Amino acid sequence: MDTLTMVKRYGKVAFQLSCIFITSLLLRVLQVRFEQSLDYANEEKYSVLDKDLSGQPLPTTFRFADNVSLPLEYQLKGCIFVDSPAPCIETHHPVRTGLLHSFASYFEDKVSHKFVDPPGDNSYYVLSPALAIRGGKLKVYARIMLDRLRYRYHKHKSFPLNQFSANYIYTETFGTGMVPKDNGEILSIPMPVVPLESDGPMDPRVFTHNGRLYLMVLMFTHIGELLWKPHPLIWDLEKSKLFIPSVNLTYNPRAPQEKNWSPLVINRTLYLVHNLDPLRIVQCDIRHGSIGCQFVQDDSQNFKFERRKHVLRGGTPFILYKWPYYIALAHSVVIQEKQGVPYDRVRRYEANLVVMRAVPNFRIVYVSNALKFNDDLYKNISMVYYEGQVKVDNEFVYPVSIIRESSDSIAIGGHVKDRVSVLLRLTGIRSIMSHISALDSVTKSNVSHLEIQQFVRKNFPLN
């Protein structure tokens, strides 16, 4: 075979192989484009058409399921706070709550295999599921709580042989139908050890700022030479970097304080709602690698947090419903002292819908009574207690995250009785928001000091 014939033959083979490679590559590109078109079609079905102040559309929402289990329909009582004719206009609106998904035992089983604990005598509880939508999938960031808390004051004969910090953050990704998309992992966040306290990151909240995802947690930590009670810390999930919101606070870090700050992002500005009533909000600048925060609204210059007076407290981040209104779920807690026994105290927790107006100044315009859920949601779930904890004597859901599914419904990430992580749905908010918009007046002043707290306390279910 001469050289020319060999060149022609091998050239023909090379050409055929090139055609096969290019064809397979094109087929793969077409497959990816087709899958993306399906994703876009699904996202467009639930996309939100409202726009924020910058004119940009809101992030695409994620719908978990069309139907819920354990539904409950009832009239939700609330209060719209306006200037006149009365500071509080009582409202009643039909709403529906239900269970979207329960992580009962699922998270705990996965987490228990990620700790080096051959005796296996630790118990793991996964709480506070914070939710974020990234790339059409659901990211969940949850708190791992170990039972070391049960023995923090008094050594117990069954104290776990292998001891860990009391709290960690676990994350996992889910697709449509809550199908797991990864194996889940424990975030590597170096944490100070505080042996006599609940050390490690607690109660995560997630928010997006300038396209990047941030995680806000509570943690016992020394700031300067003082050990602060749980203080908000912010973790950059993209750069794995820690930020401490720096605010000029004058109270004693060991004194009772409002620890549940709520993130609020408007356009490219990050705010943290430090307290709901009196309303105190700080604006934070993280562009230069640190977080410096300044109060932009402080309705009480001499604020001092008091547990019995300030019953309405932070919960989920505030998210845009429709400009200029932002919504969140707060939590409320009442500490009761039994007659004649001043130190035998019990607590009751509830969740409340809160609406805030952003212009011309920040103002709480609506707070609901306690949200209700089907009694079967609480069946066979016992409260997790630790040594020295004040007893909680009611069934409750603690919210840490919400996602706007539509103009009428939100998905809620929270936990039941400090034990089981769940996803819930609240439907019926469209009529509430329409009522608020019709009655709300543009004002530069808020309601009188503690008017909102008094409404919540007055209507708190104590039976």
N, C-alpha and C positions, 0 to 999 in steps of 0.2 A: 504494500500500500504506500503510494507516494505521499509526500508531505502535504500537498494541496488537498488531497482527498481526506487525510486525517484532520486537517484544520476545518474543513467543511463539516465533517461528521461531528466532531467535538463542539463546533460552533452551533450546530443544530441542537445538540443535547443541552448546551448551556442556555440557548434561547428558550427551549421548552421548560427548563427548570425555572428560568426567570419568569416566564409567563405563569407558571403554577404558583410561584411565590407572590407575585403581584396580585394574582386573582384571589388567593387566600387572604392577603392583606386587605384587599378591597372588600371582600365578604365580611371580614372582621369589623372594618370601619362601618359598613352598612348595618351590621348587627348592633354595634354600640349606639349608632344614631337612632336605630329603631327602638332600642331599650330606653334611650333618653327621651324619645318622643312620647313613649308610654308614660314615663315619669312626669314629663311636662304636662301631658293631658290630664293626668291624675291631680297634679298640683293646681292646674288651672281651674279644675272643678271646684276646689276649695280656696282659691286665692281670694285675698281681701282687696276690694277695690278702693277702700278709703285711703287717703294719702295724709302723710304728716305735714308739718309746717314747711319742710324743705321741698315738698312736692314729690318726694320719692314714695313709691308704694310700700305698704307695710310688708314685712316678711311673709312668705307664703305659709299658710297654716297647714297643720297635719291633723287629719281626722283618723282617730283610732278605730272606730267601729260605728256603724249606723245605729245600733241598739245597745242599751245598757242592761245589766242585770240589777236586781234589787232596786227597782224604781220606787220613788216616793214623790207624790204630787201634793203640794200644800200652798198656802198663802204666806209669802214672806213679808213680814212687817219691816218697815224701815223708816228713816227720817231724812227728808230733804232739808238742808240748812240754807235758808235764804235770809235776806235783810228784812223783808216784810211780807205779809202782815204779822207773821210770828217767826221766831228764830227756827222753829222746827215744824215742818209739815209732815204729819204722819201718813205713811203710804202702805198699801197692801197690794202685792202683785203675785199672780200665780207663777210658780216655778216648779221645776222637776229636777231631782237629783238621782244619781244612779252610779253603779260601779262599772267602770270600763275594764279594769284589769287588776288582779291581785298578784303580788309577788310573794305571797305567803310560802315560806320554806324554800322557794326557788333561789333567792339571793343567798339565804343563809347556808344552803347546801354548797353553792359554788364558792362562797367566801371561806368556809371552814377548811377547804382543801388548799387554800393559799397561805395558810399559816403553818410554820414549823412547830407542830405541837403533837409529838408522838403519843403522849398520854391521852390526848383528846378530851381534857377535862375543862376546857374553856367553852363558853357558850357565846354565840354571835347573833346579834340582832341588827338588821339592816333597815335604817329609818330615813326619813326626810329625802325622798326622791325628787331632786331638782331636775327639770326638763329643759332640753334645748333641741331645736330642729336644725340639723346640719346636713346638707346634701340630700335632702329628702328622707333622712332617717332620724330616728329619735335617739338622742344621747341622754342617758340617765346618770346623774351623779348623786350618790347616796352615802349616808353616814353609816359606818360600821361601828356599833357599840358593843364592847366586850363586857362580860359580867364581872370584870374586876371592880366595877363601880359598887357592887354589892358588898365588898369587903374593905372599902377604902378607910373606914374608921376603926373597925374591930377585926382583928385577925380571926379567921374562921378555920375550923379544922379541915374543911374541904377546899381551902384556898387553892386555886390552880397552881400546879407545879411550875409550869412555864407562864411567865408573866409578860404582858405586852402593854403598850400604851392603851388607854381606854377607848380611843376613837381613831378611825382612819376614814379615808374617802375611797369609795369603790365606784367604778364607772363601767358601763356596758352600753352597746349600741343595738338598737332594735329596728327592724323593718316593718313593712305592712303586716298586720296580723300579730304584732308583737313577737315576730320571729327573731331570735338572736342573730346578730351579724358578726359578732366577735366573741372571744372567750372571756371578756371582762378582765379588768386589772385593778390593782390597788395603786392609787396615785403615789408617786414617790415625792412626798413633801416632808423634808426634814422638820421634826417637831421637838420642841423642848419638853422635857419630862418634868411633870409636876406631881409628885407621888401622892399627895393628899387631896388632889383635885381631879376633875374630869379632864385629863390632859389629851392633847390631840385635837384635830379639827372637827367641829360639830356643826350640825344644821346648815348644810350647803345651800346657797342660792346661786343661780347662774344668770348672767346677762351678757348681751352683745354690745360692744362699744367700738365704733369705727370698723365693723366687720370682724372683730376678734372676740373670742369667747373668754369670759372671765368667771372665776369661781370665788364667791365670797363665803367665808366660813367664820365661825366663832372659835376662839382659842384662849385658854389661860396662857399668859406670857408676861415676862418682864419687859416693860418699856422704861428705859432708863434703869433706875434702881428699884422701881416699884412693881410688884406683881399685880397685874390687872385682872379683875374678874373677866369672864369671857368678853373679848374685844374683837370687833370685826377686822378680819384680815382678807386681802384680795390676792388671789393667785392667778397669774397670767397663764392660761392653759396652753397657749401657743409657744411662749418662750420659757415656760417653767420658772417664773420669776415672782417673788413675793413683794407685795406693796402693803404698807400700813397706812390707812387713812389718818392723816395728821390733822387734828382739830384742837383748837385752844379750848380745852375743857377744864373747868375750874373745880369740879367736884372730886372727892376722894375716890381713887380708882377701886378701893375696897368697899366703898359704900354701894347700896342698891342702885342699879342703873338700868336704863333701857338698852339692852344689848342687841335687840333685833332690828337693825337698820335695814331699810328697804331700798334697793337700787332703783333708780329712775333715770332713763336715758332719753333726752330730747335732742333730736338731730345729732350733733356730735359732742354734746355736753353730758357729762356724768354728774348726777346728783345722788345724794344719799339722804333718805328721809330718816332723820334721827329720832323724831317723836311725832305722833299723830295729833295729839291734843294736850298741851299747846303744840301747834305745828312748828317744827324746827327742821330746816332743810339746809344741807351744806352742798356747795358746788365744788367739784374736785377736778384737778388738772393732772392727768397722768401722761401727758405728751412727752415729758422729758425724763421718763424713767422713775419718777417718784410721784407720790400722791400728796399734794397739798390741798387741803380743803378749807373753805371759808363759809361761814354762815351767810346765806343769801336771804333767808327768812327765819326769824326767831320771834315768835309771838309771846315769849316769856324770857326776858333778859336774865332773870334770876331763877331759872329753872332748877328744880330739885326733884328728882324722880322719887315717887312714893308708891309703893306696891299697892296699897289699898285704894289710892286715889286714881292712879293711872292704870285702869283696867284694860283699855284698848291699846294693843301693842303691835309692833311690826309683824309681818308675815312674809308674803310673797313679794317679789319685785313688782313695781307698778309697770303696766304695759298700756300702750295706746289703744283706746277703744275707737274713738273718733275725735279728732282735734276739736276743742282743747281738753278733752276728758281722758283721764287715765284711770285704770281700775286695778285693784289688788284685793287679795284676801288677807285680812289681818287676823290676829288671834286675840282673844280676850281671856283674862284669868281673874277670878275672884278668890281671895283667900278668906275663908270664914273661920272664926274662932267659936268653939262651942261654949255655951253659957257655963260659967263657973270653972272652966278649964282653959285658962288663957294660952297654954302652950300646946294644947291638943288641936292642931289646926288641920283643915282640909282645904284642898283647892278644887276648882272646877274650871275646865277649859272649854272654849267654844271658838268657832270660826265666823268671821263677819265679812261681808262684801263692803268695800270702801271705794268711793269715787272721788277723785280730786281734779279740780280745774287748774290749768296751768297759766292762764292769763286773766287779767293783767298782773295778778300775783297768784301764788299758790294758795289754794283754798279747798278744804274738805267740804264737799257739797252733799254727800250722801253716805250714810252708814246703815247697814241692815242689822236686824236682830240675828241671833245665832242661826246658822244654816243647819238644816235637819237632814238626816240620812236614815234610810231604812234600818229598823232595829236589828235585822238579820246581819247587817254589816259587822256588828260587834260580837256576834255569837262565837263562842269558843275561843275568844281572844282575851287573855288575862294581861293585866298591866305589869310591866317590868318595873320592879322597885329595887332600890339600893339602900344601904344602911344610912339612916338619917334623913331620907327623903320625906317631904310632906305628902301625905296621902292625897291622891286624886280620886274623888268619889263619883265621877260621872263618865259616861261613854263619850268619847270625843275623837275628832279628826284634827290633826295639826297640819296646816297647809304651808308649803314652802315654795310652790311654783304653780303658775297658771300659763296656759296657752290659749290664745283666742282662736277658736275653731271657726266661728261665724259671728255675725252680728247678734246672734241670739244665744250662743253657747260658749262656754270655756271648759277646757280640760284642766283638772287639778291634780298636782302631784303632792301627796302628803302621806302621813302614817296614822294608823289607828292604835290608840292607847300605848304609844311608845313601843310598839312591837312589830306591826306588819305594815309594809309599804304598799300603797294602793294608788291607782289612777281613777279619778272620779270625774263626773260631768255635772255641770250646773247649766240648765237650760231655762230661758225666760228672761234674760237680762235686757232684751231689746225694749220691752215695755217699760222696764225700770229706767233705762237711759232716755227714752222718749219723754217720760214724765219729768225727769231731771232737767232735760234741755228746755222743756216748756216753762218750768217754774224758776229755773236758775236766773239770777240777776247778776249783771256785771258789777262787781264791787271791789273796792280796794281794802276792805277790812274783813276779817274772819269773824266767826261767831264768838261770843264771849268766852272767856277762859273757862275750860273744863265743861262747856255745854255738851260737847260730844261725849265726853267720859261719863257725864251724869246720865245721858240717854242710854248708853250701853249698860251702865250699872243698874239703872232702874228697870230695864227690860231683860236683865240677865236671868235665865231660867234656874232657879235655886231649888226646885222641887224634883 
